[in-house]
Amino acid sequence: MKKINTVLGLISPEDLGSTLVHEHIVASQPGWECDPLSRPYDRGKMVQRSLRALEPAKTFGVGAVIDATPIDLYRDVEILKEVSEQLQIHIICSTGRYTEERGKWGYLKGRSSSGVGDMVSELYDGFMQEITQGIGQSGVKPGVIKVSTGLGCISSVEEAVLLAAARASKETGLPIITHTEDGTMGPEQAALLIGEGVDPKRLMIGHMCGNPSLQYQLEVLNQGVNIAFDRFGIELFLPDKVRTAMLIGLLGIGYEDRVMLSHDYIGCSSGRGGKLPEEGLRPVANWSHDHVFRNIIPALKAAGVTEAQIRTMLVDNPRRLLSEW
Ligand SMILES: [Zn+2]
């Protein structure tokens, strides 16, 4: 087993503990800085807001969080370092990019005038720089590569990200975690990445709880990859009852070794507030970094899911994803 890169340095896999696999301690919508009415970027206040949001998860025994914020959603590793240090919780950050529609692509499109091949190598060089040398001057190295696709298709830009990530993952062993939109393109993401030679065990297809079709779940799982039920609490998209029933079903047919849990909650963001980064989400009553512990696990237990199965999803599966290759 390999050591794991956290924002405060390398740790042993057994030190992770219970791990939330897709959260955003801080993330902001691209373009917030173009809004003259945005509040100023105050890192100190953002640290405080992030701490308040994450503290309840810590009290439920969460030992580690994967911050899935890609580079273009204003990933701020200095904030992550502060939060990790103050709360004594491990934070694993990401390299990678967001969807073509919602990410920040003008600059790279300009530099890739001779096409997608250019873009793949530009992206690959950037990911490798962060993985091997660290993010900017921070000294922090990412522990995962994040890729994203839009609604119902993989654009050529998004395909370039997947190809670059596949190359970087094969060379470094870092796992790839994904954003899928509204329960689409999970099977296609898995097929494309595996086709590029990525080990399915190094893959976690994200936002799978956004699609209530068992057939869709199996189209992804049959490819040997891990999946994340990582949007508990975002009931604007799908009721948690549907997510929970689907999860109970998958556990019932033996997939406990492949499912991980999280909320995709955004602890703090820049701009004017109100509009939240991913998919223009609005918070709903239970959405938080600790909702799985407060509400979902009790519901799973009431349906007969065992402590051992819950531990597998929260502790063993993330540890394997992050450290075994
Ligand atoms: Zn996310």
Residues whose N, C-alpha, C, O or C-beta is under 5 A from the ligand:
A	BS01	ZN	A68 D264 E278
